[in-house]
Structure formats: C-alpha cells, structure tokens
Amino acid sequence: MDELVRLQTAKDPISRRHHYVPKAYLREWSFDGKRVWTLDTTAGAVRPIGLADVCVEENFYRVVGSDGAAHNRVELLFGVVDTELRRVQTLLNQLEDPDELEFDDLIGLGVTMAVQRMRTLQQRRLRQQHNEWLVAQGSPDITSINDPENPHSVAGFHTKSLFSAMWEAADVLTTRQIEIWHDTQGRFTTCDAPVLVPFRRNVAPSLIAAPYIVWPISPHRVVALGNDLQGEKAIIREATGKLVGIVRDGVKQGRERMIFASEQQRDRLPPAKKFRRRTQIRLRCSQWAPGGDYVKPPGCCVEQSHTFAAGPDVALCNNGLHSPASDMWSYI
C-alpha cells in the first residue's frame, strides 16, 4: 500500500504499451522464456508469439488526472500489483506444505486475483456494453463512457471502478477455500482473461454462488477457490480428468481472444477454428432486489450477469420500463 501511494505522484513513465495480463505470469507457459504458443480464436491461427506482444494495448491505462493532463502513472500502480502477483504465483507453484502460508499470502492472493480479473480487455468491453444499455434508459444521472472528445474516458472509468471495487472483490475471494489442483502431466492452459468463473449452462454464476473461481498459475497447477470450506489454509489435490476439463472448458469459454498452452499441449489447440461465441452481458428482469427486497409489479429489478454467446443476451419484461439499446452490439 505504501508503494501504491508513493507512485501516485511519480514521474510519468515513457512506455505507452500496457499489458493487461503480466508478461511474468504468462512466462510459465513459455517454451523459451520469450514466446508462448497461442491460439487466436478470432483468426483461427496457432503460432508462437512473443510475451511482449500478447495481452498488450497502446495507452490502455492512460487516464486524465485531476490537473486535466493525460498520464500513464496507472501503469506504475499495476506494476506494484504485478510484482505481488508474481510472488504469489511462484509461491503457490512451489508450495508443498500449505501450513507454510502466511496471512499476508492469503491477502495477496485475494487482491491479485481480484485485480487480474477486473483489469482485462474483456472486462472493459463488458463495461462498455452495460454502459450503452444504461445510457439508452434515459437517466440524466448516467453518461456515456465513450466520449469521442475524450479518448481516455473509457480507460478512466475502467481504472477508477477497478480500484474502487478491488478490496470488496478481494474480500469475497478470501472467504473461499483455497484448493491447488496439481497435474503431473501439465495439461492446464490459460487465456487473456485468466481468472475464470466457469459457466453453468452457458451462464456465469455470481462470485458468491460459483462452485469454483479458477486461476491457472502454470501448466501443472491451478488455484481454485471453492465454496466447500474445510478449515485448512489450502488443500493440494491431484488433478483428475474432470478437474482438467473444468479448467479447459473455462478457458475456452472465458477467454476474450487468446488461449495459451505449453509446448507439450500445443497440439491440443485446434488450428483453423474460429470461435463465434465468447463472454457477453446478460440482462434479465427479477421481482427481487439484490438485498432480498420484493419489487412489486409492474416494477422490476434488472439483473446483470455474463453469458457465453455471440452477442449480448437481453430479455427483459414488456411493462414499458426498458428502452432498446442497439449500441450494445457495437462491443460484441
């Protein structure tokens, strides 16, 4: 926390190429320390790509400061988080005795998983979908985050909401049972949205309801946060075919565009196959508010979740309360 505070006013870094999945994280799948086998699910191509050139966008975290000037210091803040992420990743990859874990390790795991889940290109796209729906409803309190006169508005909104939500999300993650799935065959893959909430019948459950929240940390190990509390700091389990399948399906459905595999598993990446579906916003009406209060008809509460589909899945009531939002489909 001291380092995060210090870097808020540090000198603006020169680099404009911002990684939303750390290079050090992906290095665990690299066959030479510099490149990783990659399936581009949009182009349908399997090829090795340099770690410096995957999961990176120009000015992805460039925001406008309180003085009105754009800067890249947010990238420095993520550098602090990435250092902790790499420490936790290495620790859990090498862990043999769960009793060696300290309290700070558990907090570090929760925070880094929460941040990594929220900081991706996928999460930004989903926020844009949801914002387009909110704007279409006509509330004067909701403004578009896609401001053509401010090219950094989306990054500013995404970054602010991420840092506002990171501690609450970490609290949810740290209440779960830590399981480490160990696979001697090294069959685990990962993707450009590596903290996964596996879909159930093509719908993602909430963080609280999900049986597992899955984070591959190497071809041989996955951190799985489960709901079955055992009273242990962590449980190391030998990965069965079922558990490997949970991760493989989670990666396939939960990725944004890229899937990464080790040298030994690259033959399992299906070349020349394009994926038409990926994670999208799902909106449904409910008579129950999030706090459990009943909403009397014709009123309703709109529930937001995620689905595995070709585009946003919006099926709301016809009580005249909702307006169509065709601009959501600009971000599929």
N, C-alpha and C positions, 0 to 999 in steps of 0.2 A: 504493500500500500504506500509506503514511503517513496518507493521508486516511481510509482504511478503519479503521485502528487508532484514529485520533482520534475518529471518530464512534461508536465502540462505547459510549462513555460520554457522548455528547452528550445534550442535553435532549430529552425525548420530544416528537416533533412532534405538532401538533394534528390534522392531517389523518388521517382513517381510510379514505379512498378510495385504494386501492393499485392501480396499473397494473402488470400483468404483461407487457404489451408497451408500451414507452415511446411517449408521445404524439409526441415529436420524431421517432421512427422512422417512424410512420405518416403524418406530415405530408408526406412525399414523394409520397404518393398523393392528398393533399387537393386539391380543386378551388378552395378559397378560403382555405386556411390554418387553417380551423376545423372543417370537416366532410369526411367521406370517404364515397364510395359503398360500401355494404356489402350483401352477401348473407348473410342469416341462414339458414343451412341447416337449422335446426330449424323455423322458422316459414315458410320459403319465400318471404321478402319481400326485395325490393331497395329500399333507401332510403338517403338521406344521413343519417349520424349524426355528432354532434359528437365530436371527438377525445377530449374529456374524459369521454365516456360509453361508450367501447368498450374492451374488454380491461381492465376495472376491476372490483374486488370490494371490498366493505366488509371491512376488517380482514384482508385476505388474508395479510399478513405479520406480523400481531400474534402475538407469542410471549411465553412466560413466562420471565423472566430468572432468574438464579441466586438473587435475593432473593425469588422467589416471586411477584413482581408482573408483570402483563402490560404490555408496552410495544410501541411502533411504531418503534423505532430501526433495525430491519432495513430499513425503507423508506429511511432515510438512506443505508445502505450501498449499496442498489441505485441510489440517486441518483448515487453516485460511478461505478458501473459504467455507468449510462445516459449520463453525460457522456462517458465514453470511447467508448461505442458510437456516439454521435452524431458524435464526432470521426472515428472510423474510417469510418463510413458516408459522411460528407461527403468525406473524403479519397479514398475509392475511387470515389465517384460522379464526381469531378472528375479522376481520375488519367488522364494521357496517357502518361507515361513511367514504366514500372514500376521503373526504376533509382532513382527518387526515393524509393522506400520505404525506411524505416529499420528496424533490428531491432526497435525498440520498437513500430513499426506492426504488424509481423507478430505479436508477442506480444499486442498489444492486440486484434487481430482474433481470435486463437485464444481468448482469455479471454472476450471479449464474446459471441462466438458460442456458446461452451460454456455460459455463464450464461444467455443468452437461450433456448437450447434447453431447459434444465432448469427454468426458473422459471415455466413456464406453468400455466394451469388444467388443461390436458391431462395434463401430467406428474404433477400432484397426483392426478388421477383414476386414472391408471395405477398409481401407487404404492399407492393405496387398494385397487385390485383385487388387486395382488400380495400386499399385506399380509393381506387376507382369506384368500387361499389358504394363506399361511404359518401363520396362526393356526389354520386348520382342521386342519393336520397335527399339532397337539397338542404341539409342543415347548415345554417350560417356559421356554426362552430367548427365545421370540417372544411379544410382547404386541401387542394391538391398538392402532393409532394413532388409532382412532376412539373416544375416551373421552367418553361423554356428560357426565361430571362435569368435564371439562376441554375447553371449546370451542376452545381454542387448541392442542390436542395435534397435530392434523394439520399445522397451519402450522409448529409447532416441528420436527416430524420432517422435513418437506419442506425447510425452510430449512437445518437442520443438515446433512442429507445433501447438499444442493446445494453448500454452501460446502466440505464435505469432499471432494467429487468434482470441483470446478471445475478444479483445476490438472491433475489426471490427464487429464480430458477435453480441456483445452486442449493438453496435450502431444500427444494423438492428432491433433488438428486441425492443429497446426503442423507435423506431419511430412508433410502433403499439399501437392500442387502447387496454388497459387492461380491460378485462372482467373477472369477477369472477362468475362462474356458481355454484350456491348453490343448493344442492339436500337434502331435508329433510329426504329422505329415505336412504341416504348413499350408493348409488349404484355405486359409482366410484371405479374402480380398478386401479392398476398401474403395472409397469413391470421393468425389469432390463435395460431398455433404456427409462427412464420416461419422457423425453422431446420429444414430438412426433410431427411430421409433417404428418398429416393424408394423406393416399394415395388417389388418384383420379384415378379410373380405373386401380388400381394396380401400378400406377406411382406416386412417391412423387414429388410435385411441389417444386420449389425453396423457400427459406425462404422469399423472397420478394413477390412471387406470391401466396403463400399459403393463403387460406382464414383464417385459424387459425393455430397457433402453440400452442400446448396443453401441460400443465403440471399439472397432478393431484397432489394436495397437501394434500388430506385426502379423506376418503370415502364420505365426504359431500361437498368437494369443489375442483374446478379445476380452474387454471389460464389459460385463453385462450387469446392469443394475436391476435387480429383481424385487418383486413385492413379497416374496416369501422370506420373512426375517428369521434368521437362525441364531441371532445373538453373537455372531462372530464378526471380527473385523473384515475378513474376506474368506471366501471359500474357493479353493482351486479345484476345478473339475476337469477330468479328461473329456475332450470334445467328442461326442458321438456324431454319427452321420446326421441325426436330427438337428443338433445344435449348429453344425456346419451349414446345414440347409437353411436354418433361420437367418444366419448371417448372410449367406449367398443371396437369398431372396430379398433380404432387407437392403442390401447394396444395390441389387438390380432395380428395385422399385424406388428406393430412396435417393438414388443419385440424381444430380442435376444434368450432367452431360458425360462425365468421365468416370470410368471404372479402372482401378489399378490392381495389378496382380504381380506376384513374384515371378522370377524366371521359371520356376518349377510348375507354376499354374497358368502360364500364359496361353497354353494350348486350350484351356477351358474358356478363354474369351472368344465369343462367337464372332468371327470376322464377317464382313459384308452383310451385317444385320443392323438395320436401323430401328430404333425404339420409338414408337409413336406416342407412348404414354409416359408420364412422369408425375411428380408431385404437383397437385393443384389445390386451390382453395375450394372448400366445400361449405355451402351455406344451407341451413335448414331452420325452419321455424319450430319453436317449442313454447309450451304454455308454462314452462318453469324457468325462472331466472337462475343465474349461476349460484346465487346464495340459497336457493331452495324455495324461494317465494313463488306462489302460484300467480300467473298473469291471467286475469280474466279476459275471455274473448269479448270483442274481436281483437284485442291487443295480443301481442306475442313477443317473444324474445328470439333474436336471430343467433343461432349457434354457429360458430366458426370452427372448422376442423380442416383436415387435409385428406385428400383422396388421390388414388393412383388412376389417372385419367388423361385423356387427350386435351382437355381444357377445363376451365372452372366448372364446378358442378353446383349449380344454383337452382334449387327447387323450393320456392317459398310460397306462403299462403296467398290466396287471391282475395284478401279482405281489403285491398286498396291501400295497403300500408307501405308497399315497396315499389320502387321505380326500377326499371331495367337499367343495366349498366353494361352496355355493349363494349365499352373501352376496356373492360377486364380482359377481353380476349386478345388485347394487344400484348399481353405478357404471358403467353402460354408456353 
